[in-house]
Every structure is written in structure tokens, then in C-alpha cells.
């Protein structure tokens, strides 16, 4: 059974924040601090002692329950001996979080902004999807429909969210990052909108598959599944796995959860088609979409 983090009431400056996108940002902050602490080879207790803060303070920040004061951030940064790049990443996330605490009203755009921050903070990602094209690979029109179809949403909010999602795709082209995507054929054949939209989406997949630091594979339906693909997930730097559900994201950090997701990812990755075989499969699927398009026109 997948274990999500319990529902929390977040306190910041004496105000209670709802369990919404701002909590996602606090989790992002916690995940970043945890990675920096582990990179420094420190336990939570050791960091607290070096920084001169209470150990529960470090724990609450890392678990997304506390927005630290500027003084605490300075103490922790000094204790971790952060270089300019790491301190810049921490400060940038804090700026976005504090701005969100004061102004953001939530909604789809806020959630997408939190997701984008998570993507930008990761050096490598492993993405498995059995039901839809992953956000980093979506065309703008597919992204808009993925955010709105079957839901009652504010159109302006959805448009902003789609724009944020597409903007985050710039990370695919950044040197030094690594991405691995594994989709089932069902994810590519589940189509919102129209067949023509999916033809453009298939072209997008074929293009991304040519990037040198991106490994993209699709498991064809004719291949026996190595496991039941109950849900998709994204593993960030081997330390966090995020599962998107109908009502929000589940952020998993337990070793057992991560190992289970890594095993499933590797199993499906081993059954997937890549490069020339992938292009052949995408062409076959495109032919089916063209047939659907012609049938609709008649």
C-alpha cells in the first residue's frame, strides 16, 4: 500500500495555511534541505547542533511543516557551508514560497508552479506513466486538456497552469540533467481532444527521444507486462517519488517505497522499445490515429 504524507495544517507567521499548493512548496523546501544535509554528511541532530537551532525545527522544515525564518535559514546555510549555487537554489525557493504564502490563492497554476520548482531542483528524473503522456513531454494543447478534461475548473487558471507546465519543459534541454521516461502503449493511445492532437503529440515524443540526455521508451501492448501498472510516478534524484492522484500528489520518501518504485521502473524499462523500434511503434500508432481522423471526417 502506498503511504502518503498525512494531512497537515501548516503554520507560518501565526497563520494557518490550507493543505494545498503552498504545502507542496513547503515540501519542496524540506526535500531540498534534506538533500543538502545528506550531501554534507550530517544527521538532523548534528545539523541542529551546528546551526544552533532546536532539532525539532530541522525536522519540521524537512517534513514540510514549517516555513523557517530568515535567521534560521542563515544559520542552517552557514552550518551546511553551502556554496553560492546551493544557497541560491535555497533562496530562490524561499522567495517563491514566501510570495505564495502572502499572495497565492491556490488553484491549478499554483500546483503546477510547485511541480515546476520540484523539476528544476532535480538533477535526474525517472518517470513511469501507464495512463497519459507525462507533463514534461506534453504539447501545449495536450497539457491544457490534461488539466481540464473531466473537471470543473476556472479556464483562466487552467490556461496559466498549462503555460507553467509547458515552460517547465525547458529543463529537458539543460546540460547536466538526465531524464528517463517509460510509458506503456496505453498511455500513448489514451487520447483527449482529437486524433490530430495526438498526431502532434506523437511527433513531440519522437523529437524528445532524440535528445542525448533523455531516454524514452514505450512498452508495446504485445509485450507481457512485468507488473500491474497501478499508477504512474516520478522519482527525483533517487530520494523522492511523487505519485499524482485525482485529488493531489503523494510525496514518498521512505526507503521501501522508493525501492519498490525503482524496481517497477526498471522492470518496465527492460520491456520497452527505444530508438528505431520506438519510432516504428510510434508510426504504427500514428497510422491508427490518422484512420480515426479520416473516419471522423467522413
VENNOR-V303505 format. One line per field, one symbol per residue. ss: DSSP state (H for helix, E for strand, - for the rest). phi: phi as a letter, one per 40 degrees, with the letter a starting at -180 (. if undefined). psi: psi as a letter, one per 40 degrees, with the letter a starting at -180 (. if undefined). Layout:
BEGIN
ss = ???
phi = ???
psi = ???
END
This chain:
BEGIN
ss = ---------EEE--EEE---HHHHHHHHHHHHHHHHHHH----HHHHHHHH---HHHHHHHH---E---HHHHHHHHHHH---HHHHHHHHHHHHHHHHHHHH----HHHHHHHHHHHHH---EEEEEE-----HHH--HHHHHHHHH------HHHHHHHHHHHHHHHHHHH----EEEEEEEHHHHH-----HHHHHHHHHHHHHH-----EEEEEE-------------EEEE---EEEEE----EEEE--HHHHHHHHHHHHHHHHH-E-HHHHHHHHHHHHHHHHHHHHHHH-
phi = .cbccccbbcbafgbccccacccccccdccccccccccccgbcccccccccgbcddcccccccgbacccdccccccccccfcccccccccccccccccccdcbccggccccccccccccccccabbbbabbacddcbccccccccccbcgbcbcccccccccccccccccccbccgcbbbbbbcccccccbcgadcccccccccccccccccbbbbbbccccccccacccacabcbfgbabbbcbcbicbbbbcdcccccccccdcccccccbbfccccccccccccccccccccccc
psi = hhhiiihihhhhfeihiigadddddddddddddddddddefiidddddddefiiddddddddefehhiiddddddddddefiiddddddddddddddddddddheaadddddddddddddeidiihhhhedihideeiidddddddedheihihdddddddddddddeedddehheihhhhhiiddddehhiciddddddddddddddeehdehhhihhidehhheihgdiiihhhfeehhhhhideaihhheiddddddddddddddddeiiibdddddddddddddddddddddd.
END
